[in-house]
Amino acid sequence: MSRQLIDVVLLGLLPLTIFVHLYLAPFTKVEESFNIQAIHDTLIHGIPTHNAAAFFRSHYDHFTFPGPVPRTFVGAVVMSGLTRPLQIISNMLLSEGLDKFTFQIAARGVLGLLNAAALIQFKRAIDTAYGKVAGRWYIILQASQFHVMFYASRTLPNMFAFSITTLALSSLISAQAVATRTQKSSKRRRLALYLLTASGIIFRSEIAILLAMQTLYLLLQGRTSLVNEVIPAGLFGVVIGLGITVSVDSYFWQRFPLWPEWIGFVYNTIQGKSSDWGVSPWHYYFVNAIPRLLLNPISWSLCIPLALLNRATRKSSLDIMLPLLAFVAIYSILPHKEWRFIIYIIPGLTGVAAAGASWIWTRRSKTLLYRLLSLGLVCSTLLSFAGSLSLLYISSLNYPGGEALTRLHEIVPSGGQGQTWVYMDNLACQTGVTRFLEKDAGSTFMYDKTENQTTLLDPGFWQKFDYVLAEDPKRIIGSWEVVDTVYGYSGIGLGRLAADQDSAPPLSARSVVTQPLNMLLQMYNKVARTASQKLTGGRWPVVKMEPKIYILKSQ
């Protein structure tokens, strides 16, 4: 296979891996809820040009469930706009158009494509800094990681910002890999600082720390001009970022002036409300999050140290890593920590690991040590792909709410006589239920997700419902029949496998694409049963499932 063909195949690996993760886990969690609902509302209902407040109250989810602080509509509006051509074409070619859930997958696919494109551009920057072999290893290492590939299509604010911060970092790497005094390098630095500024203002305030560390490093290295590059890029980013978010979000929230990310920063950081979600020790990011995000142990235990120790790659590696690690160190001061808050550094760390991997790989024919290291690198990467696939499988079992509503629509035909009222409880809404899964407004289905506890204790409230998706049927007032039960992941443990028991349950059969994966699971289960009987006395790691959502029918 020619090197050109290898490069084409590798470039396709990133979007392909992202789409596999999207397809096998198409539902969403509560963290993605605001943006996926906002994409639905702007795409399905459109954006009003008059009587906006009344239109939003009548059709948009955020007026009914606003959350503790307002969040930006910018990412949702962009995804909706990029998905709309599919909606227009499907309405032209199909008499009934596509079902709404297809548009949820399409919108997430658009986001996944944008992030894949940014990662491919980052690979080109690694080519410039370290060479083509390092660029190829970057693609392989990045694709073998679980978190970036799984979340690349998920509508978290961090993942809207991810493509922008990745492009900014690729511009900085390209600028630092060549002569720093050229006009082209200056443009790249200004672009990077502008992108970081705008993305921090619109999407995630922690990017301000990343911007500060990158700027400080450039100034200390004498590679940028405060007057000619930093201030102009920063001012431009502030003007554009504020102009976009204030104009868009003031309109959608009907409050002027409104800067959602500033309000969120004050609420979570200044007032310390983020700590209500839990606190972690200061070293959490370094000893827990970063190794998990990189996944491949050779990346952080061998490849990155080798890139830093090797004279040929040390300078470029330090240029990439020092600002990123400084960002993590300063951000570690905040007590509430989540891995997604630092996901912007992972392409950079993976790029440095790729430099170390390239150094090993290109010397595999020289000595026995390099041959052994190359073999270890290949084996570790293959194990990372296997581990990532296992995590994807487990993660796909974590969306009982989306599965329950899908099953309900299969059980109850649409278009019957009268309205069919469905109540969806908190767990269902947190684990996959979105407006994209609800039937169109012209159907007979009506949906309710009331959270008020006083209302839920009123027997009269439940009388109108025909079906309920409930975590605990005992809390639902009235007479109800369980028509189906949706199971979800509850952990992994050692158990005794019966002759007909599966170690890993099959995936939901959504289409023919799932069938070959279930065939692999069947093969694994056969091997597990045989091995457990002959080698371990019947004991084997088992994926444990438990009832999560009950589908109840009124009696």
C-alpha positions in Angstrom: 0.0 0.0 0.0 1.4 3.4 -1.0 2.1 6.1 1.5 -0.4 8.4 -0.1 -3.1 5.7 0.2 -2.1 5.1 3.8 -2.5 8.8 4.5 -6.0 8.9 2.9 -7.1 5.9 5.0 -5.7 7.4 8.2 -7.4 10.7 7.5 -10.7 8.9 7.1 -10.1 7.1 10.4 -11.0 10.0 12.6 -14.5 10.9 11.2 -15.2 7.2 10.8 -14.4 6.5 14.4 -16.5 9.4 15.6 -19.5 8.2 13.5 -19.2 4.7 14.9 -19.4 6.1 18.4 -22.4 8.3 17.4 -24.3 5.5 15.8 -23.9 3.0 18.6 -24.8 5.6 21.3 -27.2 8.0 19.5 -29.0 9.1 22.6 -27.9 12.0 24.9 -27.4 12.6 28.6 -28.6 15.5 30.8 -25.3 17.5 30.3 -26.2 17.8 26.6 -29.8 18.5 27.2 -29.9 22.3 26.7 -28.1 22.4 23.4 -29.8 19.4 21.9 -33.2 20.8 22.8 -32.2 24.2 21.4 -31.1 22.6 18.2 -34.5 20.9 18.0 -36.4 24.0 18.6 -34.5 26.2 16.1 -34.5 23.5 13.5 -38.1 22.2 13.8 -39.9 25.3 14.9 -37.7 27.9 13.2 -36.5 31.3 14.5 -39.3 33.9 14.8 -39.0 37.3 13.3 -41.9 38.9 15.3 -43.8 38.1 18.5 -40.6 36.3 19.6 -41.4 36.2 23.4 -44.8 34.5 22.8 -43.3 32.2 20.2 -40.5 31.1 22.5 -42.9 30.5 25.4 -45.2 28.4 23.2 -42.6 26.3 21.3 -39.1 26.5 22.9 -38.0 24.2 25.8 -35.7 26.8 27.5 -38.6 29.0 28.5 -40.3 26.1 30.3 -37.1 24.6 31.7 -34.6 27.5 31.9 -32.1 25.9 34.3 -30.2 27.8 37.0 -28.3 30.1 34.6 -28.9 31.0 30.9 -26.7 29.3 28.3 -25.6 30.4 24.9 -27.7 29.5 21.8 -24.7 30.2 19.5 -23.6 26.6 19.1 -27.2 25.3 18.7 -28.0 27.9 16.0 -24.9 27.0 14.0 -25.6 23.3 14.2 -29.3 23.9 13.3 -28.3 26.0 10.3 -25.8 23.4 9.1 -28.4 20.6 9.5 -31.2 22.5 7.8 -30.2 21.6 4.2 -30.9 17.9 5.0 -34.3 18.9 6.3 -35.1 20.9 3.1 -33.9 18.1 0.8 -35.8 15.4 2.7 -39.0 17.4 2.7 -38.6 17.9 -1.1 -37.9 14.2 -1.9 -39.9 12.4 0.7 -43.7 12.8 1.2 -43.4 12.8 5.0 -39.8 13.8 5.3 -37.4 12.2 7.7 -38.3 11.4 11.3 -37.1 13.8 13.9 -34.6 11.4 15.5 -32.7 11.3 12.2 -32.1 15.0 12.6 -30.7 14.6 16.1 -28.2 12.1 14.6 -27.5 14.5 11.7 -27.0 17.5 13.9 -24.6 15.5 16.1 -22.9 14.2 13.0 -22.3 17.8 11.8 -20.6 18.6 15.1 -18.6 15.4 14.9 -17.5 16.4 11.4 -16.4 19.8 12.5 -14.3 18.3 15.3 -12.9 15.7 13.0 -11.9 18.4 10.5 -10.1 20.4 13.3 -8.2 17.2 14.4 -7.2 16.6 10.8 -5.9 20.2 10.6 -4.1 19.6 13.9 -2.5 16.5 12.3 -1.1 18.7 9.5 0.5 20.9 12.2 2.1 17.8 13.7 3.4 17.0 10.2 5.1 20.4 10.1 6.5 20.2 13.6 7.7 16.6 13.7 7.3 15.0 10.2 4.8 12.8 8.4 5.4 9.7 10.4 4.5 11.6 13.6 1.4 12.9 11.9 0.4 9.3 11.1 1.0 8.2 14.6 -1.0 11.2 15.9 -4.1 10.0 13.9 -3.7 6.4 15.2 -3.2 7.5 18.9 -6.1 10.0 18.7 -8.5 7.6 17.1 -7.7 5.0 19.8 -8.8 7.3 22.6 -12.3 6.9 23.9 -13.3 10.3 25.3 -12.4 12.5 22.4 -14.0 10.2 19.9 -17.1 9.5 21.9 -17.8 13.1 22.9 -16.7 14.7 19.6 -20.4 14.6 18.4 -22.0 15.4 21.8 -23.6 18.8 22.2 -21.6 19.9 25.3 -20.4 23.5 25.3 -16.9 22.1 25.7 -17.2 20.2 22.4 -18.5 23.3 20.6 -15.3 25.1 21.8 -13.1 22.0 21.1 -12.8 22.5 17.3 -12.0 26.2 17.8 -9.3 25.6 20.5 -7.8 22.7 18.4 -7.5 25.0 15.4 -5.9 27.7 17.6 -3.4 25.2 18.9 -2.6 23.9 15.4 -2.0 27.5 14.3 0.4 28.1 17.2 2.3 24.8 16.5 2.6 25.7 12.8 3.8 29.2 13.7 6.4 27.9 16.2 7.7 25.2 13.9 9.0 27.7 11.3 10.7 31.1 11.5 8.9 33.2 14.1 9.6 36.6 12.5 7.7 35.9 9.2 4.4 37.6 8.3 2.8 34.2 8.0 3.8 33.2 11.5 2.5 36.5 12.9 -0.9 35.9 11.2 -1.0 32.4 12.7 -0.3 33.6 16.2 -2.9 36.4 15.8 -5.5 33.9 14.5 -4.8 31.5 17.5 -5.2 34.3 20.1 -8.3 35.6 18.4 -9.9 32.1 18.3 -9.1 31.4 21.9 -10.5 34.8 23.0 -13.8 34.4 21.0 -14.4 30.8 22.1 -13.8 31.6 25.7 -16.3 34.5 25.6 -18.9 32.5 23.8 -18.6 28.9 25.0 -16.4 28.2 28.0 -14.8 30.8 30.4 -12.0 28.4 31.4 -10.4 29.0 28.0 -9.4 32.4 29.3 -6.8 30.6 31.4 -5.6 28.7 28.4 -5.4 31.9 26.4 -3.4 33.6 29.2 -0.9 30.8 29.5 -0.3 30.6 25.7 0.1 34.4 25.6 2.4 34.5 28.5 4.6 31.8 27.1 4.9 33.5 23.7 5.8 36.8 25.4 8.4 35.1 27.7 9.9 33.4 24.6 10.0 36.7 22.7 8.0 35.2 19.9 5.1 37.7 19.8 4.6 41.4 20.1 2.2 42.7 22.7 1.4 45.8 20.6 1.3 44.3 17.1 -0.2 40.8 17.8 -1.6 40.2 21.3 -3.6 43.4 21.8 -5.1 43.5 18.3 -6.0 39.8 18.3 -7.5 40.1 21.8 -9.6 43.2 21.1 -10.8 41.6 17.8 -11.8 38.4 19.7 -13.6 40.4 22.4 -15.5 42.5 19.9 -16.5 39.5 17.7 -17.2 37.2 20.6 -19.3 39.6 22.6 -21.0 40.9 19.5 -22.1 37.3 18.6 -23.1 36.0 22.0 -24.9 39.2 23.3 -26.9 39.7 20.1 -27.9 36.0 19.7 -28.6 35.2 23.4 -30.3 38.5 24.3 -32.8 37.7 21.5 -33.4 34.0 22.4 -33.6 34.7 26.1 -35.5 38.0 25.6 -33.2 39.8 28.1 -30.9 42.6 27.0 -28.0 42.8 27.4 -27.2 39.1 28.1 -23.8 37.4 28.2 -24.5 33.8 29.3 -20.9 32.7 29.9 -20.2 35.6 32.2 -23.3 34.8 34.2 -22.3 31.1 34.3 -18.8 32.1 35.4 -20.1 34.3 38.3 -22.5 31.5 39.4 -20.1 28.6 39.2 -16.8 30.2 40.1 -17.3 33.5 42.0 -20.3 32.2 44.0 -18.8 28.6 44.1 -22.0 26.9 43.0 -20.1 24.3 40.9 -18.8 22.7 44.2 -22.4 21.6 44.8 -21.7 18.9 42.1 -18.7 17.6 44.1 -15.1 18.5 44.7 -11.8 16.7 43.8 -8.3 17.0 45.1 -5.9 19.4 43.4 -4.0 16.6 41.6 -7.1 15.0 40.1 -6.4 16.3 36.5 -2.8 15.1 36.6 -3.1 11.7 38.2 -6.6 10.7 37.0 -8.1 12.7 34.2 -5.1 13.1 31.8 -4.1 9.4 31.9 -7.8 8.4 31.3 -8.2 10.8 28.4 -4.9 9.7 26.8 -6.0 6.0 27.5 -2.9 4.4 26.0 -0.4 4.0 28.9 2.6 4.0 26.6 1.5 7.5 25.4 2.2 9.1 28.8 4.7 6.7 30.3 7.1 6.3 27.3 6.3 8.4 24.3 5.8 11.8 25.9 9.0 11.5 28.1 10.9 10.3 25.1 9.8 13.3 23.1 10.9 15.6 25.9 14.3 13.9 26.4 15.2 13.7 22.8 17.1 16.8 21.6 15.5 16.7 18.2 11.9 17.0 19.5 12.4 18.6 22.9 12.0 22.3 21.9 8.7 21.7 19.9 7.4 19.4 22.6 8.1 21.9 25.4 6.4 24.7 23.3 3.3 22.6 23.1 3.2 21.1 26.6 4.3 23.9 29.0 1.3 26.3 28.3 -1.1 23.4 28.4 0.2 22.0 31.7 0.3 25.5 33.2 -3.4 25.9 32.2 -4.2 22.6 34.0 -2.1 23.5 37.1 -3.9 26.9 37.5 -7.3 25.4 36.8 -6.7 22.8 39.4 -7.2 25.5 42.0 -10.9 25.3 41.5 -12.4 22.5 43.7 -15.0 21.2 41.3 -13.2 19.2 38.5 -14.4 17.3 35.5 -12.3 15.8 32.7 -14.2 17.7 30.0 -13.0 21.1 31.4 -9.4 20.2 30.2 -10.2 18.3 27.0 -8.7 21.1 24.9 -5.2 19.9 25.9 -5.6 16.3 24.7 -4.7 16.9 21.0 -1.5 18.7 22.1 -0.4 16.0 24.5 -1.3 13.3 21.9 0.8 15.2 19.3 3.8 15.1 21.6 3.2 11.4 22.2 3.1 10.9 18.5 6.6 12.5 18.2 7.9 10.0 20.7 6.1 7.1 18.9 7.6 8.3 15.6 11.1 8.3 17.0 10.7 4.7 18.1 9.0 3.5 14.9 11.5 5.0 12.5 14.3 3.2 14.4 12.7 -0.2 14.7 15.1 -1.8 12.2 18.3 -0.5 14.0 18.4 -2.3 17.3 16.6 -5.0 19.2 15.5 -2.5 21.8 13.7 -0.4 19.2 12.1 -3.5 17.7 10.8 -4.5 21.1 9.6 -0.9 21.8 7.9 -0.8 18.4 6.2 -4.1 19.2 5.1 -2.8 22.5 3.8 0.4 20.9 1.7 -1.5 18.4 0.3 -3.9 21.0 -0.5 -1.1 23.4 -2.3 0.8 20.7 -4.3 -2.2 19.6 -5.3 -2.8 23.2 -6.3 0.9 23.5 -8.6 0.4 20.5 -10.1 -2.7 22.1 -10.5 -0.8 25.4 -12.1 2.2 23.7 -14.5 -0.2 21.9 -15.3 -1.8 25.2 -16.0 1.6 26.8 -18.2 2.5 23.9 -20.2 -0.8 24.3 -20.7 -0.1 28.1 -21.6 3.6 27.4 -24.3 2.5 24.9 -26.1 0.8 27.8 -26.4 4.0 29.7 -29.4 5.6 27.9 -32.5 3.8 29.2 -34.7 6.9 28.8 -34.1 7.2 25.1 -34.5 3.4 24.7 -37.8 3.5 26.7 -39.4 6.2 24.7 -38.3 4.5 21.4 -39.9 1.2 22.7 -43.1 3.0 23.7 -43.5 4.4 20.2 -43.1 0.8 18.9 -45.7 -0.5 21.3 -48.3 2.2 20.8 -49.3 2.9 17.2 -49.5 6.6 16.2 -52.6 8.0 14.6 -55.1 6.3 16.8 -58.3 7.8 18.1 -57.9 10.6 20.6 -54.7 11.8 22.3 -52.2 9.6 23.9 -50.6 11.3 27.0 -47.2 10.2 28.1 -45.4 11.3 31.3 -41.6 11.0 31.4 -39.9 11.1 34.8 -36.6 12.7 35.7 -34.4 9.7 35.0 -35.9 9.2 31.6 -35.2 12.8 30.7 -31.7 12.6 32.0 -30.8 9.4 30.0 -31.9 10.0 26.5 -35.3 11.6 26.2 -35.2 14.7 24.0 -37.7 16.5 21.8 -36.2 14.9 18.8 -37.5 11.5 20.1 -41.1 12.9 20.5 -43.5 12.4 17.7 -44.3 15.3 15.4 -46.9 17.9 16.5 -49.4 16.4 14.1 -49.4 13.0 15.9 -51.8 12.0 18.7 -49.0 11.8 21.3 -48.8 14.5 24.0 -45.8 14.6 26.3 -45.2 15.9 29.9 -42.1 16.0 32.0 -43.3 18.0 35.0 -40.8 18.1 37.9 -42.8 20.0 40.6 -43.0 17.6 43.5 -46.3 19.1 44.8 -47.9 18.5 41.4 -46.6 15.0 41.3 -48.3 14.2 44.6 -51.7 15.2 43.3 -53.7 12.1 42.2 -55.6 14.3 39.8 -52.5 15.0 37.9 -52.0 11.4 36.8 -55.5 10.8 35.6 -54.9 12.2 32.1 -51.9 10.0 31.3 -52.1 6.8 29.3 -48.5 5.8 29.7 -45.7 6.7 32.1 -41.9 6.2 31.8 -40.9 5.8 35.5 -37.8 4.8 37.4 -40.0 3.7 40.4 -43.5 2.5 39.6 -44.4 2.8 43.3 -44.2 6.5 43.2 -46.7 6.8 40.4 -50.2 7.4 41.8 -53.0 5.3 40.4 -53.5 1.9 38.9 -50.8 1.0 36.3 -49.7 -2.1 34.4 -46.0 -2.7 33.5 -45.9 -3.3 29.8 -42.2 -3.3 29.3 -39.0 -2.8 31.3 -35.8 -1.2 30.0 -32.6 -2.4 31.6 -29.4 -0.3 31.9 -25.8 -0.8 32.9 -25.1 -1.2 36.6 -21.4 -2.3 36.7 -19.1 -5.1 36.0 -18.5 -7.9 38.5 -17.4 -11.5 38.7 -20.2 -14.0 38.4 -21.0 -17.6 37.6 -22.0 -18.0 34.0 -24.7 -20.5 33.3 -24.5 -22.6 30.1 -26.9 -20.2 28.3 -25.9 -16.9 30.0 -24.2 -14.0 28.3 -21.2 -12.3 29.8 -22.1 -9.2 27.7 -25.7 -8.5 26.7 -26.4 -7.6 23.0 -26.8 -4.1 21.7 -30.3 -2.9 20.7 -31.0 -4.0 17.1 -31.6 -0.5 15.6 -30.5 -1.6 12.1 -28.4 -4.0 10.1 -25.3 -2.1 11.1 -25.7 -3.4 14.7 -25.9 -7.0 13.6 -22.2 -7.6 12.9 -21.4 -6.1 16.3 -23.8 -8.4 18.0 -22.3 -11.3 16.1 -18.9 -10.3 17.7 -20.6 -10.1 21.1 -22.1 -13.6 20.5 -18.6 -15.0 19.6 -17.2 -13.3 22.7 -20.0 -14.8 24.9 -19.3 -18.3 23.5 -15.6 -18.0 24.3 -16.4 -16.6 27.8 -18.7 -19.5 28.6 -16.2 -22.1 27.4 -13.3 -20.4 29.2 -15.2 -19.9 32.4 -16.2 -23.6 32.5 -12.8 -24.9 31.7 -10.4 -22.4 33.3 -12.1 -20.5 36.2 -14.7 -22.8 37.6 -17.6 -20.9 35.9 -16.6 -17.5 37.2 -16.1 -14.7 34.6 -16.4 -10.9 34.4 -20.1 -10.1 33.7 -21.7 -6.8 32.5 -24.4 -6.4 35.1 -27.8 -5.0 34.0 -30.7 -3.8 36.2 -34.2 -2.4 35.6 -33.9 1.3 35.0 -37.1 2.5 33.4 -40.6 0.9 33.6 -43.1 1.6 30.8 -46.5 1.8 32.6 -49.9 1.7 31.0 -53.0 3.1 32.8 -55.6 0.5 33.8 
